[in-house]
Amino acid sequence: MKRSIKNLGYCLLILLPGGFLLFLGWAYLLLSGPPPYVTYAAGLLGLAGLLALCLRVLLGRRGKKAVLAGYLALCAAAALCVGHGVWRDQIPTLDDRLGMLGQYQPYAPDTRAVRLEEEPTLRLEDNLLLPTMDGATALYPMYAAFAQAVYPEREYSLYEGPVVCSNTVGAYERLIGREVDVIFAAAPSQDQLDAARAAGMELHLTPIGREAFVFFVNSQNPVQGLTVEQVRGIYSGAITNWREVGGQNRPIRAFQRAENSGSQSALERLMGDTPLMEPEKEDVVADMGGIISRVASYRNYQNAIGFSFRYYSTQMVENDQIRLLALNGAAPTRESIRDGSYPISSEFYAVTAAPIGLPAPESHQTELAALLDWILSPQGQWIIEQTGYVALN
């Protein structure tokens, strides 16, 4: 009895300071922002050390083999955790947003934003009266080109000023909060419409062009196309193996996007009354430290399927490791969008907001009205077409 109490005391002496040091180390890792798998591995190694010490104290020499086996097992688990994380990080994603957008900033020396080949028919010179723009990541190359054509020549930050890109979710939030004058995005989700109504605001949508909603797979996947019903089956969870749609015997890994993003809202509209399955989640380190769970970004596993808009997935990403799928036998091309043969194409919008019951802001804001009229003019529509989307005209 006395020996057991003594051993228990030894264990507490080891566990309390050791556990405190392990907690401090783990907290440091979280706050310093490593990949989550490094944090998990550190925890396993710390646990291995504590376990080894405790067993050594409790079992004495008799437990030498058990101590060694337990310690090595936890070390192996930590190594596997890191190895799997490193391998996973090598798989290409479709989410390098900052690098892509920087290529299209207005008036940047090497900008890829389309330039007019003639003098613009509109010039907005007063910096104080410039309509403030925001919008979807996929549409930034287009409205950056609008700004380059009609706004004064100067530097335009991605994060503040009259031409920024907060993505679809952030852009709708800022528009509803009256922080920007106009955003460029796909149609709002029901949540975004409800949020506008709750804030006493009404959204006004001006169609300015068309784009295809596309699905893509790893280029090694033999499946070349699906039907719309098969897509609904995959994203409802009714179809779970590529073999069911003419592919290899592999489970389908169907990625989704964050709630209220433009492409996720498009998927929800496509699903109609068919329930959407729960999205795959991943652990990430939050900006302020700590691990949170969020919808997983698309990773190009050989059994993966993802979705986006055509221009974003072909021009902005330029990833030759994915292949766009035909739907109902039609490939997503500008021609099939224009003639309607591709089944999932829709308009995108210049969206403004005003208090419910009041006219659209462009009806009394001269500069905003002039900008929207110019976007619908031959020059604005030419920029939409030359950027890579499909113009209305």
N, C-alpha and C positions, 0 to 999 in steps of 0.2 A: 504493500500500500504506500509506504513512505517513498519507495523507489518510483512508483507511478506518479506521485505528486511532484517528486523532484524532476522527473522527465517532463511532466507537463509544464513546470516552471521554466525549464530550459527552452521548451518550444515557444512559450510566450515571449521569452527574452529575445528569441530569434525572430518570431513573427511580427512583433509590434514594431521594432525599428526597421526590420526588413520590409514589412508591408508599407510603412510610411515612406521609405526611400523609393519603393516601387511606384507608389502613388505619385510622388513628386516627379519621377522620371516619366511616367505615362502622361501626366499633365503637361510637362514640358514638350513632349512629342506632339500632343494634340495642339498646343498653342503655336508651335513652330511650323505646323502645316505640312507634315510628311504625308505620303499616301497612307490610307487607313491600314493597309496590310503590314506596313512597317510598325505601326502602333500595336497591332494585334501580335506580331512576332515578338516585339519587346515585352509585351505582357506575358507571353508564353515562356520566354527565357527567364523573366523574373520569377514566374511561378515555378519553373523548373529548379531554380536555385533554392528557393524557399522550401520546396518539397524535399529536395535532397538533404538539406540541413536538418529538417524536422525528422525525417526517417533515420538519419544517421544518429541523432540524439536518442530517438525512441528505441531503435533496434540494436544500436551498438554495432559491434563487428559482425554480428550475425546477419545484419541487413545490408551488407556491402553490395551484394549483387542486385538486390531489389532497388537500392538507391541508384546504382549505376544505370540499371535498365530504365527506371522511371525518368531519370535525368536525360538520357539519350533519346528516349521516346519524345519528350517534350521539345528537345532541341531539333529533332527531325521534323516535328510538326511546325515549328517556327520556320525552319528552312523551306519546307514545302509552301508555307503561307507566302513567304517572300518570293519564292520562285514562281508560283502561280501569278502573283501580282505583277511581277516584272514581265512575264509572258503576256499577260492580259494588256498591259500598257503598250506593248508593241503592236497590238492590233489596230489598224487605222480606224479613226472615227470620222464623223461628219460634223464636228463641232468646234473647229478652230476659228471662232468667230472674229476675234480681234484682228488676226493676221489677214483675213479675207477682206474685211471692211476697209482697212487702211489702204488697200490698193485703189480705192475708188473715191478718196476724199477730193472734194472740189478744189480745183486750181493747184493741187499738189504737182510737183515737177514731173513725176512719172505716172500720173493718175491714169487709170484705165477707164475712167468715166467718159462717156461719149461726148465729143465736142461738135457743136453745130458747124456746118460748112459755110454758113452765111451769117450775116448780122442778125441777131435776134429781133423779133418784132416787139419784144417787151424788154424793158430795162428797169429794175427796181434799184435805185441808187441810195435811198435814205436808209441808213443802217437802223435807225430807230423804228422804222415802219415795216421792216422786212417781216413777212409772215414766218413764224417759227415752225419748222418741220421736224417730224419724227416718224418712225415707221418700223415695218418688219425688216429683219435682216435680209431676207431674200429680195426686197425691193429697194434697198439702199443704193445700189448702183444706178438705179433709174432716177430717184429723186436727188441724188448727189449731182447727176448730170443736169437736172432741171436747175439746181442752184448755180452750177457752173455756167449755165447759159444766160441766166437773167439776174443773178445777184452780183454785188460788187466783187471785184477780184481781191481776195485776201485769204487768210488761213481760216478754215472752218474745222473746229474740233469735233471729234466724234461724241464727246461727252457733255459739252455745254455750248450754248450759243444758238444760232438760228437753224442749224442743220445737224441734228444728232440722230443716233440710232439706238433706241432702248429695247428693241425687239417688239414683237406684236403685243405681248402682255404689258410691258412697260409703257408702250406708246398709247394704248387705250387708257391706261390708268392716268397718264399725264394729260391726255385730251379731256377726259371726264373731270379731272381736277383743274382744268383751265390753265394748264402750264404751257401748252402749245396751241397753235392755231389750226394746224392741219396735220393729219397723219396719213401714211400710205400703207394700206394693209388689206388682207382678205376680209370678208364680211365678219362682223363681230359674232362671238359665241353668245348663247343665251345668258350665261353668267355676266358677260360684258354689257349686254343690253339691260339686264337687271340692275347692275351696278350704276349705269348711267341714270336709270329711272330713279333709283334710290337717292342719287345725288341731285335730283331735280333737273337732269340734263337730257336732251334728245340728240341722238346721233343723226347726221345728215350724210348720206353716202352718194358720191358722184362717181359712176363707173368711168375708168380711164383706160383700161386695157384688159387683156385676157391672158390666162396662164393655165398650165396643166398641173394637176395634182398627180404625182407619180409614185410608183413603188419600185424599189430596187433591191437587188440581191448581190451576193458575192459573185464576181465574174466567173468563178469556177463552178457555180451552180448551173446544172444543165437546163433548168426550167427557163424558158424564153418568154412565157406569157401566162397570164391567168385571166379568168373571167371575173367580173365584178362580184358575182355570187361566191366565187372561191375566195376572194379577198375578204368578204364578209365572214365566210366560214373560218378563215385563219384568225381574224381579229376578234371573233366571238369565242374562239377556243374549240369550235366544232371540228376543225381540220388541224391536226397536230403534227403530221408527218409529211415530208416532201413527197413521199411515195404516193400519197393520195391525190397529188396534182401532177403526176408524171415525172417526179424527180427521184432522187436517191432515197434509200431508207435511212433518213436522218430526222430527228425531231426538229420542228420549226421553232426558231427563236425569233419571235415577233416583237420588235421594238416599237415603242410609242414615244410621244413627245410630251413636254410639260403641259399641264392643263391650261386652257385658254390661249395657247400658242396658235398661230395661224394654221399650221399644218394639222395640229391635233383637232382643232375645230372643224377642219375640212374632213378629217377621218370620221368624226362624230356625225357630220351631215351625211357622209357616204353610208354609214352603218344604218341610218334611219331608225327603225324600231328594233333592230337587232342589237341585243345587249353587247357592250364592249367588255372584253375580259380585262382583268386587273393587269396593269402594266408591270414589266420587269423593273425592279428597283435595284439601286446600288448604294453602297455606303461611300460618302464623300466627306472631306474635311470642310466644315463651314468656314466662312470668312473670318469669324471671330473666335475660332477654335471650337473643338468638339466635333464628333462625327454625327452626321445627319443622314437620313435616307431620302433619296429623291428618285424620280423616274430616270432610268438608265439612258445615257446617250447611246446612239447607235454605234455598235462596234461591228466591224466587218468580218464576223465569224463566217465560216463556209455554210452554215445552216441558217444565217440571219436573213431577215427581211425588214426593210425600213421604208419610210416615206418622206417626201418633202415636195417642194415645187420644182418644176423642170429646170428653170434657169439656175437656181441655187445648187442643184445636185450635178449639173453638167458644166456650167461656166465658172461659178465661184469656187467650187471645190476642186474641179479638174482631177477627179480621182478615177484612174483607169482600172481600179480594182473592184469597181461596182458596175452593174449593168442595169439599165432601166428595163422594166418589164412592159411588154405589150398588154393591153387590156381589151378583152373582147375582140382580139385579132388586130387591133390598131396600135401602132407604136406612137409614143408621145413626141410628136414633132410639131413645128410651127404650122405646117400645112394641115395636119390632122386636127390641131386646135382650131384653125381658121375655118375648116369646112365642117367641123362638128363630128368627125368620125371617131376621134378619141373620146371615150365616154365620160371622162371626169375632167372637164375644163370649166373654168368659171371666170367671172370678172373680178378684178381687184379694183380698189377704190381710193379716192381721196376723201377722207372722212373728216368732217368738222362737227362741232357740237355747240349747242345753244341751250339756254334754259327752256324747259318745256313750255310750249305755247308761243315762244318768240320765233321770229324768222331766222333762217340760217345766217351765221355771221357774215358770210360773203355777200349777203344782200346789202350790208351797210359798211363793210370794210373794203375800201376801194382796192387796196393792194392785194388782198386775198382773192377778191373777185377777179382781178386782172390775171393773177397767177393761174387760177383754175381755168379761166377762159383760154389762156395761152397753152396750158397742158392739153386741152382738147383741140387746139389749132393744129394745122399741118406740121409746124415745127415741133410742138410737144409730142405729137403722135409719132413723128419721125424718130425722136430720141427713144421713145418706148420700143419701137421696132428695131432700131440699131443696137440698143442695149441687149436685145435678145428675147424680149417678150413679144406679144402679139398685140398690135394696135387695134383700136376699135374701128378705125376708118380703113 
